[in-house]
Amino acid sequence: MKFKGIFVVFVMLLAIWLVLNNTLQMAPLLIGAGVSLLLSVVLCTKCSVFNDIRLTPKTFYYTLVYLGVFIVELVKSNFDIAMRVLNPALPINPGIIKAETILKSKMARLILANSITLTPGTFTIDIKENILYIHCVHIDGDNTEKYAQSIVRKFEKYLEVLYG
């Protein structure tokens, strides 16, 4: 049995339950804990998706930092795209760039690709081993390799701590 996977899924399900119920009363809390435990045991006895994650206090801290960085990048890219839509004079230089990542874990690369895709103006098209192909609405500058690394590095340094 994969206790790490069960624990991670249990914590995520319980957190979602608490947010949706918006209460810390004993009855809903116990029901949520029971349902979360049951679902995590049933669904994750053979799942290996969370095997690479490290469960340390440092991991929890870096998860919060990563979420903060992601939210900041999300807001910045939303404003950038909104300005490009509202002001047609702003340049648009679309293209596909190739970005290399240092992440070894498949889960870390998946989270990186999804984080890039969720920020407006960028879309991860494909992942081949440690190479990500990213479509950008506007590619800054002539050096696409440096631009690609600037996109990837924002998230990568935190994911490396979380997944190795």
C-alpha positions as CSV (number, residue, x, y, z in Angstrom):
1,M,0.0,0.0,0.0
2,K,1.3,3.5,-0.9
3,F,0.8,5.4,2.4
4,K,2.4,8.6,1.0
5,G,-0.1,8.8,-1.8
6,I,-3.0,8.0,0.5
7,F,-1.8,10.7,2.9
8,V,-1.4,13.4,0.2
9,V,-4.8,12.7,-1.4
10,F,-6.4,12.6,2.1
11,V,-5.0,16.0,3.0
12,M,-6.1,17.5,-0.4
13,L,-9.6,16.1,-0.2
14,L,-10.0,17.2,3.4
15,A,-8.8,20.7,2.5
16,I,-11.3,20.9,-0.3
17,W,-14.0,19.7,2.0
18,L,-13.2,22.3,4.6
19,V,-13.1,25.1,2.0
20,L,-16.5,24.0,0.6
21,N,-18.2,23.6,4.0
22,N,-16.7,26.8,5.5
23,T,-17.0,25.5,9.0
24,L,-14.8,23.8,11.7
25,Q,-17.8,22.3,13.6
26,M,-17.1,18.8,14.8
27,A,-19.8,16.9,12.8
28,P,-19.0,18.2,9.3
29,L,-15.3,17.9,10.2
30,L,-15.6,14.2,11.1
31,I,-17.8,13.5,8.1
32,G,-15.2,15.2,5.8
33,A,-12.3,13.3,7.4
34,G,-14.1,10.0,7.1
35,V,-15.1,10.5,3.5
36,S,-11.7,11.8,2.6
37,L,-10.0,8.8,4.2
38,L,-12.3,6.4,2.6
39,L,-11.9,7.9,-0.9
40,S,-8.1,8.2,-0.5
41,V,-7.8,4.5,0.6
42,V,-10.1,3.3,-2.2
43,L,-8.6,5.4,-5.0
44,C,-4.9,5.4,-4.0
45,T,-4.0,1.9,-3.0
46,K,-2.2,1.5,-6.3
47,C,-1.5,5.1,-7.3
48,S,2.1,6.1,-7.7
49,V,1.6,9.7,-8.8
50,F,2.7,11.2,-5.5
51,N,5.7,8.9,-4.9
52,D,8.2,11.6,-5.9
53,I,6.9,14.3,-3.6
54,R,8.9,15.0,-0.5
55,L,6.8,15.4,2.7
56,T,8.8,17.7,4.9
57,P,8.1,21.0,6.6
58,K,10.3,22.6,3.9
59,T,8.0,21.1,1.3
60,F,4.9,22.7,2.8
61,Y,6.6,26.1,3.0
62,Y,7.8,25.8,-0.7
63,T,4.3,24.7,-1.8
64,L,2.9,28.0,-0.3
65,V,5.7,30.0,-1.9
66,Y,5.1,28.3,-5.2
67,L,1.4,29.1,-5.1
68,G,2.2,32.7,-4.3
69,V,4.6,32.9,-7.3
70,F,2.1,31.3,-9.5
71,I,-0.7,33.7,-8.5
72,V,1.6,36.7,-9.1
73,E,2.6,35.4,-12.5
74,L,-1.1,34.7,-13.3
75,V,-2.1,38.2,-12.5
76,K,0.8,39.8,-14.3
77,S,0.2,37.8,-17.5
78,N,-3.6,38.5,-17.3
79,F,-2.8,42.2,-17.3
80,D,-0.3,41.9,-20.1
81,I,-2.8,40.0,-22.3
82,A,-5.6,42.4,-21.4
83,M,-3.4,45.4,-22.4
84,R,-2.5,43.7,-25.7
85,V,-6.3,43.1,-26.4
86,L,-7.3,46.7,-25.4
87,N,-4.4,48.4,-27.2
88,P,-3.8,47.0,-30.6
89,A,-0.7,49.1,-31.0
90,L,1.1,46.9,-28.5
91,P,3.3,44.4,-30.4
92,I,2.4,40.7,-30.8
93,N,5.1,38.4,-31.8
94,P,3.7,34.9,-31.5
95,G,5.9,31.8,-31.8
96,I,6.9,28.5,-30.4
97,I,9.9,28.3,-28.2
98,K,11.9,25.4,-26.8
99,A,12.6,25.4,-23.1
100,E,14.8,22.9,-21.3
101,T,14.0,22.0,-17.7
102,I,16.2,20.5,-15.0
103,L,13.3,18.7,-13.4
104,K,13.6,14.9,-13.3
105,S,10.2,13.9,-11.9
106,K,7.4,13.4,-14.3
107,M,4.9,15.0,-11.8
108,A,7.1,18.1,-11.5
109,R,7.3,18.5,-15.3
110,L,3.6,18.0,-15.5
111,I,3.0,20.7,-12.9
112,L,5.5,23.0,-14.6
113,A,3.8,22.5,-18.0
114,N,0.3,23.1,-16.5
115,S,1.5,26.2,-14.7
116,I,2.9,27.6,-17.9
117,T,-0.4,26.8,-19.7
118,L,-2.5,28.4,-17.0
119,T,-0.8,31.7,-17.3
120,P,-2.4,33.6,-20.2
121,G,-0.3,34.2,-23.2
122,T,1.6,30.9,-23.0
123,F,0.6,27.3,-23.8
124,T,2.7,24.2,-23.4
125,I,2.3,22.2,-26.6
126,D,4.4,19.2,-25.8
127,I,6.9,17.7,-23.4
128,K,9.7,15.4,-24.7
129,E,11.8,14.2,-21.8
130,N,13.2,17.5,-20.3
131,I,12.2,19.7,-23.3
132,L,9.0,21.8,-23.2
133,Y,7.6,23.3,-26.4
134,I,5.7,26.5,-25.5
135,H,3.5,28.7,-27.7
136,C,3.8,32.3,-26.7
137,V,1.6,35.2,-27.8
138,H,4.6,37.5,-27.6
139,I,8.2,36.5,-27.6
140,D,10.4,39.1,-26.0
141,G,13.7,39.8,-27.7
142,D,15.7,37.9,-30.3
143,N,17.2,35.4,-27.8
144,T,14.4,32.8,-27.6
145,E,16.4,30.5,-25.5
146,K,16.9,33.1,-22.8
147,Y,13.3,34.1,-23.0
148,A,12.2,30.4,-22.7
149,Q,14.4,29.9,-19.6
150,S,12.9,33.1,-18.0
151,I,9.5,31.5,-18.3
152,V,10.5,28.1,-17.0
153,R,12.8,29.3,-14.1
154,K,10.0,31.2,-12.4
155,F,8.4,27.9,-11.4
156,E,11.2,25.4,-11.7
157,K,13.3,26.4,-8.7
158,Y,10.3,25.7,-6.4
159,L,9.3,22.5,-8.1
160,E,12.8,21.2,-7.8
161,V,12.6,21.5,-4.0
162,L,9.2,19.8,-3.9
163,Y,10.0,16.9,-6.3
164,G,13.8,16.8,-6.7
